[in-house]
Amino acid sequence: MNVTARRLAGLLLGTLCVPSLASASDPQATHEFSLDNGLKVIVREDHRAPVVVSQLWYKVGSSYETPGQTGLSHALEHMMFKGSSKMGPGEASRVLRDLGAEENAFTSDDYTAFYQVLARDRLPVALELEADRLASLALPADEFEREIEVIKEERRLRTDDKPGALAFERFNAMAYPASGYHTPTIGWMEDLKRMKIEELRTWHEAWYAPNNATLVLVGDLTEADARQLVQHYFGAIPSRPTPPAKKPLELPEPGERRTVLHLKTQLPSLLFGFNVPGLATAAAPREAQALRLIAALLDGGYSARLPSRLERGEELVSGASANYDAFTRGDSLFVLSATPNAQKGKTLEQVEAGLWRLLDDLKQTPPSAEELERVRAQVIAGLVYERDSITSQATTIGQLETVGLSWKLMDEELSALEAVTPADVQAAARTYFTRSRLSVAHILPEEASHD
């Protein structure tokens, strides 16, 4: 029996000693508790299948980083799979794979999270492995030297060699002049080239503490099951002080900013963004909910205003989209993107004017009650469909908690969207769609760079 097999056998013995995960009458009962070391735990019961998703969220991401040390959070996410006091590099993943579990991790501006989806009777294995790397991550220097090369290649493939991704990265750097959201999650290449393993050890020591984490468990388990397991595996890990973490706030009106990017793209395109609050920073939460509905009103299917007016109506664009993320730790962006209709000879300047016509129309005339209801129904239907997944439920809970909101907003979200009126939509458009909040990027094909 090899080392992995012996450890797997030992872990499964521990599984057999745990009481069966019982069912509960309320399939969506949600419980919150904390261990003495500060680890917050959210348990959401969903007994439709004998499956559990476990997600451990840390309150650290690229918006926490400083100039010259970008990419630390993402690099540490990679290194969390490179061994601990109990497991060698990649060994924990092999154990989980042998159990039929799905596992992965992700890093953003605001958080780093690790997850497993597995049969309910295998949950103790996932929790033991997760607690082990929190308490005793190895961070070997030789593994880092190999992994940083993987990360550099990931940056080349996903950003440097992809004009759309590269354009958006440069656009963000301009659109967020004051907050850490201008930092790309993967880090700037020059920072990756000079990153040292000592920096990652310091980063792990600073932020990877139970009192800076939220464990989310969704699926076929009860609060009693969860308490016993979490206390057993995580209870002995000591808490420790973490650095202060202020919300990434933006200048309220930074002034209009513009850039022209010449990239390896065949067609010109446009990015058009406004500095706006998120739910965590909005003066009134209804403002953020109104912005969510505006994004759907502009880009929510065939009958939305961007495709119906600018694409099919005026034949001004060959494609356009609207995007707004309300669930951020700090201030957010409302972004419109568009590609001029080249067959009709349309220009970026004409597209800009067309986008302003749509926004000014919202500012001058609120949407009809019928249009808003149609859009709201689409958004709510999408949310209800999405929440059918236990993984989606866990991710929503983890994201809300980690950006400084409450998981309870998940269950209040539909009523919050229902409360938005046409007047709220008009007020949000008037407040936030102004030139003093605007960033514009013109993305041009490289061959046109000499013009």
C-alpha positions as a Markdown table, in Angstrom:
| # | Residue | x | y | z |
|---|---|---|---|---|
| 1 | Met | 0.0 | 0.0 | 0.0 |
| 2 | Asn | 1.5 | 3.3 | -1.0 |
| 3 | Val | 1.6 | 6.4 | 1.2 |
| 4 | Thr | -1.5 | 7.9 | -0.5 |
| 5 | Ala | -3.4 | 4.7 | -0.1 |
| 6 | Arg | -2.4 | 4.3 | 3.6 |
| 7 | Arg | -3.5 | 7.9 | 4.3 |
| 8 | Leu | -6.7 | 7.4 | 2.4 |
| 9 | Ala | -7.5 | 4.3 | 4.4 |
| 10 | Gly | -6.8 | 6.3 | 7.6 |
| 11 | Leu | -9.0 | 9.1 | 6.6 |
| 12 | Leu | -11.9 | 6.8 | 5.7 |
| 13 | Leu | -11.6 | 5.1 | 9.1 |
| 14 | Gly | -12.3 | 8.5 | 10.6 |
| 15 | Thr | -15.3 | 8.9 | 8.3 |
| 16 | Leu | -16.8 | 5.7 | 9.6 |
| 17 | Cys | -16.7 | 7.0 | 13.2 |
| 18 | Val | -18.9 | 10.0 | 12.4 |
| 19 | Pro | -22.6 | 9.7 | 12.9 |
| 20 | Ser | -24.7 | 9.6 | 9.7 |
| 21 | Leu | -25.6 | 12.9 | 8.3 |
| 22 | Ala | -29.3 | 13.2 | 9.2 |
| 23 | Ser | -32.1 | 14.8 | 7.1 |
| 24 | Ala | -34.1 | 17.7 | 8.2 |
| 25 | Ser | -37.7 | 18.8 | 7.5 |
| 26 | Asp | -36.7 | 22.2 | 6.2 |
| 27 | Pro | -34.5 | 21.7 | 3.1 |
| 28 | Gln | -33.3 | 25.3 | 3.1 |
| 29 | Ala | -32.7 | 25.8 | 6.8 |
| 30 | Thr | -29.6 | 27.9 | 7.2 |
| 31 | His | -27.5 | 28.1 | 10.4 |
| 32 | Glu | -24.6 | 30.3 | 11.4 |
| 33 | Phe | -22.1 | 29.7 | 14.2 |
| 34 | Ser | -18.4 | 30.5 | 15.0 |
| 35 | Leu | -15.7 | 28.5 | 16.7 |
| 36 | Asp | -13.7 | 29.9 | 19.6 |
| 37 | Asn | -10.8 | 30.6 | 17.2 |
| 38 | Gly | -13.0 | 32.9 | 15.1 |
| 39 | Leu | -13.8 | 30.6 | 12.1 |
| 40 | Lys | -17.3 | 31.5 | 10.9 |
| 41 | Val | -19.4 | 28.6 | 9.6 |
| 42 | Ile | -22.6 | 28.9 | 7.5 |
| 43 | Val | -24.5 | 25.6 | 7.0 |
| 44 | Arg | -27.4 | 25.5 | 4.5 |
| 45 | Glu | -29.4 | 22.3 | 4.4 |
| 46 | Asp | -30.4 | 20.9 | 1.0 |
| 47 | His | -31.4 | 17.2 | 1.3 |
| 48 | Arg | -32.4 | 16.5 | -2.3 |
| 49 | Ala | -29.3 | 14.4 | -2.9 |
| 50 | Pro | -26.6 | 12.8 | -0.6 |
| 51 | Val | -24.0 | 15.4 | -1.6 |
| 52 | Val | -22.3 | 18.2 | 0.2 |
| 53 | Val | -20.3 | 21.2 | -1.1 |
| 54 | Ser | -17.6 | 22.5 | 1.2 |
| 55 | Gln | -16.1 | 26.0 | 0.6 |
| 56 | Leu | -13.5 | 27.8 | 2.7 |
| 57 | Trp | -13.3 | 31.5 | 1.9 |
| 58 | Tyr | -10.4 | 33.8 | 3.0 |
| 59 | Lys | -10.8 | 37.5 | 3.1 |
| 60 | Val | -7.9 | 38.3 | 0.9 |
| 61 | Gly | -7.5 | 38.9 | -2.8 |
| 62 | Ser | -5.7 | 41.2 | -5.2 |
| 63 | Ser | -7.4 | 44.4 | -3.9 |
| 64 | Tyr | -5.4 | 43.8 | -0.7 |
| 65 | Glu | -2.1 | 43.9 | -2.5 |
| 66 | Thr | 0.3 | 46.8 | -2.8 |
| 67 | Pro | 2.3 | 48.1 | -5.8 |
| 68 | Gly | 5.3 | 45.9 | -6.5 |
| 69 | Gln | 3.7 | 42.9 | -4.8 |
| 70 | Thr | 0.8 | 42.1 | -7.1 |
| 71 | Gly | -0.3 | 38.5 | -7.7 |
| 72 | Leu | 0.5 | 37.2 | -4.2 |
| 73 | Ser | -3.0 | 36.0 | -3.5 |
| 74 | His | -3.4 | 34.1 | -6.7 |
| 75 | Ala | 0.1 | 32.6 | -6.4 |
| 76 | Leu | -0.6 | 31.4 | -2.9 |
| 77 | Glu | -3.8 | 29.8 | -4.1 |
| 78 | His | -1.7 | 27.7 | -6.4 |
| 79 | Met | 0.8 | 26.9 | -3.6 |
| 80 | Met | -2.0 | 25.7 | -1.3 |
| 81 | Phe | -2.0 | 22.4 | -3.3 |
| 82 | Lys | 1.8 | 21.9 | -2.9 |
| 83 | Gly | 1.9 | 20.1 | 0.4 |
| 84 | Ser | 1.5 | 20.4 | 4.2 |
| 85 | Ser | 2.8 | 18.6 | 7.3 |
| 86 | Lys | 0.7 | 15.5 | 6.4 |
| 87 | Met | 0.6 | 15.6 | 2.6 |
| 88 | Gly | 3.2 | 15.9 | -0.1 |
| 89 | Pro | 2.7 | 18.1 | -3.2 |
| 90 | Gly | -0.5 | 17.2 | -5.0 |
| 91 | Glu | -1.3 | 14.3 | -2.6 |
| 92 | Ala | -4.4 | 15.8 | -1.1 |
| 93 | Ser | -5.8 | 16.2 | -4.6 |
| 94 | Arg | -5.1 | 12.6 | -5.3 |
| 95 | Val | -6.9 | 11.5 | -2.1 |
| 96 | Leu | -10.0 | 13.6 | -3.1 |
| 97 | Arg | -9.9 | 12.3 | -6.7 |
| 98 | Asp | -9.8 | 8.7 | -5.4 |
| 99 | Leu | -13.0 | 9.5 | -3.4 |
| 100 | Gly | -14.7 | 10.8 | -6.6 |
| 101 | Ala | -14.7 | 14.4 | -5.3 |
| 102 | Glu | -14.6 | 17.5 | -7.4 |
| 103 | Glu | -12.2 | 20.2 | -6.0 |
| 104 | Asn | -10.7 | 23.5 | -7.1 |
| 105 | Ala | -10.0 | 27.0 | -6.0 |
| 106 | Phe | -10.4 | 30.6 | -7.2 |
| 107 | Thr | -9.0 | 34.0 | -6.5 |
| 108 | Ser | -10.6 | 37.4 | -7.1 |
| 109 | Asp | -10.1 | 41.0 | -6.1 |
| 110 | Asp | -11.8 | 40.4 | -2.8 |
| 111 | Tyr | -11.3 | 36.7 | -1.8 |
| 112 | Thr | -9.6 | 33.4 | -2.2 |
| 113 | Ala | -11.7 | 30.3 | -1.9 |
| 114 | Phe | -11.1 | 26.5 | -2.0 |
| 115 | Tyr | -13.9 | 24.0 | -2.5 |
| 116 | Gln | -14.8 | 20.3 | -2.7 |
| 117 | Val | -18.0 | 18.7 | -3.9 |
| 118 | Leu | -18.4 | 15.1 | -2.7 |
| 119 | Ala | -20.6 | 12.5 | -1.2 |
| 120 | Arg | -21.9 | 13.4 | 2.3 |
| 121 | Asp | -20.1 | 10.5 | 4.0 |
| 122 | Arg | -16.8 | 11.7 | 2.6 |
| 123 | Leu | -17.1 | 15.3 | 4.0 |
| 124 | Pro | -14.8 | 14.5 | 7.0 |
| 125 | Val | -11.9 | 13.8 | 4.5 |
| 126 | Ala | -12.4 | 17.2 | 2.8 |
| 127 | Leu | -12.5 | 19.0 | 6.1 |
| 128 | Glu | -9.4 | 17.2 | 7.5 |
| 129 | Leu | -7.4 | 18.1 | 4.4 |
| 130 | Glu | -8.6 | 21.7 | 4.3 |
| 131 | Ala | -7.8 | 22.2 | 8.0 |
| 132 | Asp | -4.4 | 20.6 | 7.5 |
| 133 | Arg | -3.3 | 23.0 | 4.9 |
| 134 | Leu | -4.6 | 26.0 | 6.8 |
| 135 | Ala | -2.6 | 24.9 | 9.9 |
| 136 | Ser | 0.6 | 23.6 | 8.4 |
| 137 | Leu | 1.1 | 24.6 | 4.8 |
| 138 | Ala | 4.6 | 23.6 | 3.6 |
| 139 | Leu | 5.4 | 26.2 | 0.9 |
| 140 | Pro | 8.5 | 24.4 | -0.4 |
| 141 | Ala | 10.9 | 26.7 | -2.4 |
| 142 | Asp | 11.5 | 24.2 | -5.2 |
| 143 | Glu | 7.7 | 23.8 | -5.8 |
| 144 | Phe | 7.4 | 27.6 | -5.9 |
| 145 | Glu | 10.1 | 27.9 | -8.5 |
| 146 | Arg | 8.2 | 25.5 | -10.7 |
| 147 | Glu | 4.8 | 26.9 | -10.0 |
| 148 | Ile | 5.6 | 30.5 | -10.6 |
| 149 | Glu | 6.5 | 29.5 | -14.2 |
| 150 | Val | 3.1 | 27.9 | -14.5 |
| 151 | Ile | 1.5 | 31.2 | -13.3 |
| 152 | Lys | 3.5 | 33.3 | -15.8 |
| 153 | Glu | 2.4 | 31.0 | -18.6 |
| 154 | Glu | -1.2 | 31.3 | -17.4 |
| 155 | Arg | -0.9 | 35.0 | -17.6 |
| 156 | Arg | 0.5 | 34.8 | -21.1 |
| 157 | Leu | -2.3 | 32.5 | -22.3 |
| 158 | Arg | -5.2 | 34.1 | -20.5 |
| 159 | Thr | -4.3 | 37.8 | -20.7 |
| 160 | Asp | -1.2 | 38.8 | -22.7 |
| 161 | Asp | -2.2 | 36.7 | -25.7 |
| 162 | Lys | -5.9 | 37.5 | -25.5 |
| 163 | Pro | -6.7 | 41.1 | -26.8 |
| 164 | Gly | -10.0 | 41.3 | -25.0 |
| 165 | Ala | -8.7 | 40.3 | -21.6 |
| 166 | Leu | -5.6 | 42.5 | -22.0 |
| 167 | Ala | -7.8 | 45.5 | -23.0 |
| 168 | Phe | -10.0 | 45.0 | -20.0 |
| 169 | Glu | -7.0 | 44.7 | -17.6 |
| 170 | Arg | -5.6 | 48.0 | -18.9 |
| 171 | Phe | -9.1 | 49.6 | -18.8 |
| 172 | Asn | -9.5 | 48.5 | -15.1 |
| 173 | Ala | -6.1 | 50.0 | -14.2 |
| 174 | Met | -7.4 | 53.4 | -15.5 |
| 175 | Ala | -11.0 | 53.1 | -14.3 |
| 176 | Tyr | -10.0 | 52.5 | -10.7 |
| 177 | Pro | -7.6 | 55.3 | -9.9 |
| 178 | Ala | -7.9 | 55.2 | -6.1 |
| 179 | Ser | -8.7 | 51.6 | -5.1 |
| 180 | Gly | -6.9 | 48.2 | -5.2 |
| 181 | Tyr | -9.3 | 47.1 | -8.0 |
| 182 | His | -6.8 | 48.5 | -10.5 |
| 183 | Thr | -4.6 | 45.5 | -9.7 |
| 184 | Pro | -5.0 | 42.4 | -11.9 |
| 185 | Thr | -5.8 | 39.3 | -9.9 |
| 186 | Ile | -3.0 | 37.3 | -11.6 |
| 187 | Gly | -0.5 | 40.2 | -11.0 |
| 188 | Trp | 1.6 | 42.2 | -13.3 |
| 189 | Met | 4.2 | 40.2 | -15.2 |
| 190 | Glu | 7.2 | 42.1 | -13.8 |
| 191 | Asp | 6.0 | 41.4 | -10.2 |
| 192 | Leu | 5.6 | 37.7 | -11.0 |
| 193 | Lys | 9.2 | 37.7 | -12.4 |
| 194 | Arg | 10.6 | 39.0 | -9.1 |
| 195 | Met | 8.3 | 37.3 | -6.6 |
| 196 | Lys | 10.0 | 35.3 | -3.9 |
| 197 | Ile | 8.8 | 32.4 | -1.8 |
| 198 | Glu | 9.4 | 34.5 | 1.4 |
| 199 | Glu | 6.7 | 36.9 | 0.2 |
| 200 | Leu | 4.2 | 34.1 | 0.0 |
| 201 | Arg | 5.1 | 32.8 | 3.4 |
| 202 | Thr | 4.6 | 36.3 | 4.8 |
| 203 | Trp | 1.3 | 36.6 | 2.9 |
| 204 | His | 0.1 | 33.3 | 4.2 |
| 205 | Glu | 1.0 | 34.2 | 7.8 |
| 206 | Ala | -0.8 | 37.5 | 7.5 |
| 207 | Trp | -4.1 | 36.4 | 6.1 |
| 208 | Tyr | -4.6 | 32.6 | 6.4 |
| 209 | Ala | -6.1 | 32.5 | 9.9 |
| 210 | Pro | -9.4 | 30.9 | 11.0 |
| 211 | Asn | -10.6 | 34.3 | 12.2 |
| 212 | Asn | -10.2 | 35.6 | 8.6 |
| 213 | Ala | -12.1 | 32.8 | 7.0 |
| 214 | Thr | -15.7 | 31.6 | 6.4 |
| 215 | Leu | -16.5 | 27.9 | 6.0 |
| 216 | Val | -19.6 | 27.3 | 3.9 |
| 217 | Leu | -21.3 | 23.9 | 3.9 |
| 218 | Val | -24.3 | 23.3 | 1.7 |
| 219 | Gly | -26.1 | 20.0 | 1.1 |
| 220 | Asp | -27.2 | 16.9 | 2.8 |
| 221 | Leu | -26.2 | 17.7 | 6.4 |
| 222 | Thr | -27.6 | 19.2 | 9.6 |
| 223 | Glu | -26.2 | 21.9 | 11.9 |
| 224 | Ala | -25.4 | 19.2 | 14.5 |
| 225 | Asp | -23.4 | 17.2 | 12.0 |
| 226 | Ala | -21.5 | 20.3 | 10.9 |
| 227 | Arg | -20.7 | 21.5 | 14.4 |
| 228 | Gln | -19.2 | 18.2 | 15.4 |
| 229 | Leu | -17.1 | 17.9 | 12.3 |
| 230 | Val | -15.9 | 21.5 | 12.1 |
| 231 | Gln | -15.0 | 21.6 | 15.8 |
| 232 | His | -13.1 | 18.3 | 15.4 |
| 233 | Tyr | -10.9 | 19.4 | 12.5 |
| 234 | Phe | -10.6 | 23.2 | 12.8 |
| 235 | Gly | -11.1 | 23.8 | 16.5 |
| 236 | Ala | -7.5 | 23.5 | 17.6 |
| 237 | Ile | -6.1 | 25.9 | 14.9 |
| 238 | Pro | -5.2 | 29.1 | 16.8 |
| 239 | Ser | -6.4 | 32.5 | 15.7 |
| 240 | Arg | -4.0 | 35.3 | 15.1 |
| 241 | Pro | -4.1 | 39.0 | 14.4 |
| 242 | Thr | -4.6 | 40.0 | 10.7 |
| 243 | Pro | -3.7 | 43.3 | 9.1 |
| 244 | Pro | -6.4 | 46.0 | 8.9 |
| 245 | Ala | -8.4 | 45.8 | 5.6 |
| 246 | Lys | -10.2 | 48.9 | 4.5 |
| 247 | Lys | -12.8 | 48.8 | 1.8 |
| 248 | Pro | -11.5 | 49.7 | -1.7 |
| 249 | Leu | -13.3 | 53.1 | -2.1 |
| 250 | Glu | -13.1 | 55.1 | -5.2 |
| 251 | Leu | -12.9 | 58.9 | -5.8 |
| 252 | Pro | -16.6 | 59.9 | -6.1 |
| 253 | Glu | -16.1 | 61.7 | -9.3 |
| 254 | Pro | -12.6 | 61.0 | -10.7 |
| 255 | Gly | -13.2 | 62.9 | -14.0 |
| 256 | Glu | -13.4 | 61.6 | -17.5 |
| 257 | Arg | -10.5 | 59.3 | -18.4 |
| 258 | Arg | -9.6 | 58.0 | -21.9 |
| 259 | Thr | -7.1 | 55.6 | -23.4 |
| 260 | Val | -6.4 | 54.2 | -26.9 |
| 261 | Leu | -5.0 | 50.6 | -27.1 |
| 262 | His | -3.5 | 49.1 | -30.2 |
| 263 | Leu | -3.8 | 45.3 | -29.9 |
| 264 | Lys | -3.8 | 42.2 | -31.9 |
| 265 | Thr | -7.5 | 42.3 | -32.7 |
| 266 | Gln | -9.3 | 42.3 | -36.1 |
| 267 | Leu | -12.0 | 44.8 | -35.3 |
| 268 | Pro | -12.1 | 48.0 | -33.2 |
| 269 | Ser | -14.2 | 47.9 | -30.0 |
| 270 | Leu | -15.1 | 50.2 | -27.1 |
| 271 | Leu | -15.2 | 49.9 | -23.3 |
| 272 | Phe | -17.3 | 52.5 | -21.5 |
| 273 | Gly | -17.4 | 52.4 | -17.7 |
| 274 | Phe | -18.8 | 54.4 | -14.9 |
| 275 | Asn | -17.6 | 54.4 | -11.2 |
| 276 | Val | -20.5 | 53.3 | -9.1 |
| 277 | Pro | -21.0 | 51.8 | -5.7 |
| 278 | Gly | -21.6 | 48.2 | -4.9 |
| 279 | Leu | -24.1 | 46.9 | -2.3 |
| 280 | Ala | -21.5 | 47.2 | 0.4 |
| 281 | Thr | -20.8 | 50.9 | -0.3 |
| 282 | Ala | -24.1 | 52.3 | -1.7 |
| 283 | Ala | -25.7 | 55.0 | 0.4 |
| 284 | Ala | -29.0 | 53.2 | -0.2 |
| 285 | Pro | -29.0 | 49.5 | -1.2 |
| 286 | Arg | -31.9 | 50.2 | -3.6 |
| 287 | Glu | -29.4 | 52.2 | -5.8 |
| 288 | Ala | -27.3 | 49.1 | -6.3 |
| 289 | Gln | -30.4 | 47.0 | -7.0 |
| 290 | Ala | -31.5 | 49.6 | -9.6 |
| 291 | Leu | -28.2 | 49.4 | -11.3 |
| 292 | Arg | -28.5 | 45.6 | -11.5 |
| 293 | Leu | -31.9 | 46.0 | -13.3 |
| 294 | Ile | -30.5 | 48.7 | -15.6 |
| 295 | Ala | -27.8 | 46.2 | -16.7 |
| 296 | Ala | -30.6 | 43.7 | -17.6 |
| 297 | Leu | -32.7 | 46.4 | -19.2 |
| 298 | Leu | -29.8 | 47.3 | -21.5 |
| 299 | Asp | -28.5 | 43.8 | -22.1 |
| 300 | Gly | -31.1 | 41.2 | -20.9 |
| 301 | Gly | -31.9 | 39.2 | -24.1 |
| 302 | Tyr | -33.4 | 39.8 | -27.5 |
| 303 | Ser | -35.8 | 42.6 | -26.5 |
| 304 | Ala | -33.2 | 44.6 | -24.3 |
| 305 | Arg | -32.3 | 48.1 | -25.4 |
| 306 | Leu | -28.8 | 47.5 | -26.7 |
| 307 | Pro | -29.7 | 44.7 | -29.2 |
| 308 | Ser | -33.1 | 46.1 | -30.1 |
| 309 | Arg | -32.1 | 49.7 | -30.6 |
| 310 | Leu | -28.4 | 49.9 | -31.4 |
| 311 | Glu | -27.9 | 46.5 | -33.1 |
| 312 | Arg | -31.1 | 45.8 | -35.0 |
| 313 | Gly | -32.7 | 49.3 | -34.9 |
| 314 | Glu | -29.9 | 51.7 | -35.9 |
| 315 | Glu | -27.5 | 49.0 | -37.1 |
| 316 | Leu | -24.8 | 50.9 | -35.2 |
| 317 | Val | -23.1 | 48.0 | -33.5 |
| 318 | Ser | -22.5 | 44.3 | -34.4 |
| 319 | Gly | -22.6 | 43.5 | -30.7 |
| 320 | Ala | -22.8 | 45.2 | -27.3 |
| 321 | Ser | -23.1 | 44.2 | -23.6 |
| 322 | Ala | -23.7 | 45.7 | -20.2 |
| 323 | Asn | -22.2 | 44.4 | -16.9 |
| 324 | Tyr | -22.4 | 45.4 | -13.3 |
| 325 | Asp | -21.2 | 43.5 | -10.2 |
| 326 | Ala | -23.1 | 44.6 | -7.1 |
| 327 | Phe | -21.4 | 42.1 | -4.8 |
| 328 | Thr | -18.0 | 43.8 | -4.3 |
| 329 | Arg | -16.1 | 44.7 | -1.1 |
| 330 | Gly | -15.7 | 48.2 | -2.3 |
| 331 | Asp | -17.0 | 50.5 | -5.1 |
| 332 | Ser | -17.8 | 48.9 | -8.4 |
| 333 | Leu | -17.9 | 49.7 | -12.2 |
| 334 | Phe | -20.9 | 49.7 | -14.6 |
| 335 | Val | -19.4 | 48.7 | -17.9 |
| 336 | Leu | -20.7 | 48.9 | -21.4 |
| 337 | Ser | -18.8 | 47.3 | -24.3 |
| 338 | Ala | -19.6 | 47.5 | -28.0 |
| 339 | Thr | -18.2 | 46.7 | -31.4 |
| 340 | Pro | -19.1 | 49.1 | -34.3 |
| 341 | Asn | -21.0 | 47.7 | -37.3 |
| 342 | Ala | -18.1 | 47.5 | -39.7 |
| 343 | Gln | -20.3 | 46.5 | -42.7 |
| 344 | Lys | -22.2 | 49.8 | -42.3 |
| 345 | Gly | -18.9 | 51.8 | -41.8 |
| 346 | Lys | -19.8 | 52.8 | -38.2 |
| 347 | Thr | -17.1 | 54.4 | -36.1 |
| 348 | Leu | -16.2 | 54.3 | -32.4 |
| 349 | Glu | -17.3 | 57.9 | -32.0 |
| 350 | Gln | -20.7 | 57.1 | -33.5 |
| 351 | Val | -21.0 | 54.1 | -31.0 |
| 352 | Glu | -20.1 | 56.4 | -28.1 |
| 353 | Ala | -22.9 | 58.8 | -29.2 |
| 354 | Gly | -25.3 | 55.9 | -29.5 |
| 355 | Leu | -24.5 | 54.7 | -25.9 |
| 356 | Trp | -25.0 | 58.2 | -24.6 |
| 357 | Arg | -28.4 | 58.3 | -26.3 |
| 358 | Leu | -29.5 | 55.2 | -24.5 |
| 359 | Leu | -28.3 | 56.4 | -21.1 |
| 360 | Asp | -29.7 | 59.9 | -21.6 |
| 361 | Asp | -33.0 | 58.4 | -22.5 |
| 362 | Leu | -33.0 | 56.5 | -19.1 |
| 363 | Lys | -32.1 | 59.8 | -17.3 |
| 364 | Gln | -34.9 | 61.7 | -19.0 |
| 365 | Thr | -37.7 | 59.1 | -19.1 |
| 366 | Pro | -38.1 | 56.3 | -16.6 |
| 367 | Pro | -38.8 | 52.9 | -18.1 |
| 368 | Ser | -42.5 | 51.9 | -18.3 |
| 369 | Ala | -43.8 | 49.7 | -15.5 |
| 370 | Glu | -44.3 | 46.9 | -18.1 |
| 371 | Glu | -40.7 | 47.0 | -19.3 |
| 372 | Leu | -39.3 | 47.0 | -15.8 |
| 373 | Glu | -41.5 | 44.1 | -14.8 |
| 374 | Arg | -40.3 | 42.1 | -17.8 |
| 375 | Val | -36.7 | 42.8 | -17.0 |
| 376 | Arg | -37.2 | 42.1 | -13.3 |
| 377 | Ala | -38.9 | 38.8 | -14.1 |
| 378 | Gln | -35.9 | 37.8 | -16.3 |
| 379 | Val | -33.4 | 38.6 | -13.5 |
| 380 | Ile | -35.4 | 36.8 | -10.8 |
| 381 | Ala | -36.0 | 33.8 | -13.0 |
| 382 | Gly | -32.2 | 33.6 | -13.6 |
| 383 | Leu | -31.5 | 33.8 | -9.9 |
| 384 | Val | -34.0 | 31.1 | -9.0 |
| 385 | Tyr | -32.7 | 28.8 | -11.7 |
| 386 | Glu | -29.1 | 29.4 | -10.6 |
| 387 | Arg | -29.9 | 28.8 | -6.9 |
| 388 | Asp | -31.1 | 25.3 | -7.7 |
| 389 | Ser | -27.4 | 24.3 | -7.6 |
| 390 | Ile | -25.9 | 23.6 | -4.1 |
| 391 | Thr | -22.6 | 24.9 | -5.5 |
| 392 | Ser | -24.2 | 28.2 | -6.6 |
| 393 | Gln | -25.9 | 28.5 | -3.2 |
| 394 | Ala | -22.6 | 28.1 | -1.4 |
| 395 | Thr | -20.8 | 30.5 | -3.7 |
| 396 | Thr | -23.4 | 33.2 | -3.2 |
| 397 | Ile | -23.2 | 32.7 | 0.6 |
| 398 | Gly | -19.4 | 32.8 | 0.6 |
| 399 | Gln | -19.2 | 35.8 | -1.6 |
| 400 | Leu | -21.7 | 37.8 | 0.4 |
| 401 | Glu | -20.0 | 37.0 | 3.7 |
| 402 | Thr | -16.5 | 37.7 | 2.4 |
| 403 | Val | -17.2 | 41.1 | 0.9 |
| 404 | Gly | -18.7 | 42.3 | 4.2 |
| 405 | Leu | -22.4 | 41.6 | 3.5 |
| 406 | Ser | -24.6 | 39.0 | 5.1 |
| 407 | Trp | -25.6 | 35.6 | 3.7 |
| 408 | Lys | -29.1 | 36.6 | 4.7 |
| 409 | Leu | -29.2 | 39.0 | 1.7 |
| 410 | Met | -29.4 | 35.9 | -0.5 |
| 411 | Asp | -32.9 | 35.1 | 0.9 |
| 412 | Glu | -33.9 | 38.8 | 0.8 |
| 413 | Glu | -32.6 | 39.4 | -2.7 |
| 414 | Leu | -35.8 | 38.8 | -4.6 |
| 415 | Ser | -37.9 | 41.1 | -2.5 |
| 416 | Ala | -35.2 | 43.8 | -2.8 |
| 417 | Leu | -35.4 | 43.6 | -6.6 |
| 418 | Glu | -39.2 | 43.7 | -6.4 |
| 419 | Ala | -39.0 | 46.9 | -4.5 |
| 420 | Val | -37.2 | 48.8 | -7.3 |
| 421 | Thr | -39.4 | 51.3 | -9.1 |
| 422 | Pro | -39.1 | 53.0 | -12.5 |
| 423 | Ala | -38.3 | 56.2 | -10.6 |
| 424 | Asp | -35.4 | 54.4 | -8.8 |
| 425 | Val | -34.0 | 53.4 | -12.2 |
| 426 | Gln | -34.2 | 56.9 | -13.5 |
| 427 | Ala | -32.6 | 58.3 | -10.3 |
| 428 | Ala | -29.7 | 55.9 | -10.5 |
| 429 | Ala | -29.1 | 56.7 | -14.1 |
| 430 | Arg | -29.0 | 60.4 | -13.4 |
| 431 | Thr | -26.7 | 60.0 | -10.5 |
| 432 | Tyr | -24.1 | 57.7 | -11.9 |
| 433 | Phe | -24.1 | 58.0 | -15.7 |
| 434 | Thr | -22.1 | 61.2 | -15.8 |
| 435 | Arg | -18.9 | 62.2 | -17.6 |
| 436 | Ser | -17.2 | 62.9 | -14.3 |
| 437 | Arg | -17.4 | 59.2 | -13.5 |
| 438 | Leu | -16.6 | 57.9 | -17.0 |
| 439 | Ser | -13.7 | 55.9 | -18.4 |
| 440 | Val | -13.4 | 55.1 | -22.1 |
| 441 | Ala | -11.1 | 52.8 | -23.9 |
| 442 | His | -10.9 | 52.6 | -27.7 |
| 443 | Ile | -9.4 | 49.2 | -28.8 |
| 444 | Leu | -7.9 | 49.4 | -32.3 |
| 445 | Pro | -6.2 | 46.7 | -34.5 |
| 446 | Glu | -2.4 | 47.0 | -34.4 |
| 447 | Glu | -2.2 | 47.7 | -38.1 |
| 448 | Ala | -4.0 | 50.9 | -37.5 |
| 449 | Ser | -1.6 | 52.1 | -34.9 |
| 450 | His | 0.3 | 54.3 | -37.3 |
| 451 | Asp | -2.7 | 56.3 | -38.4 |
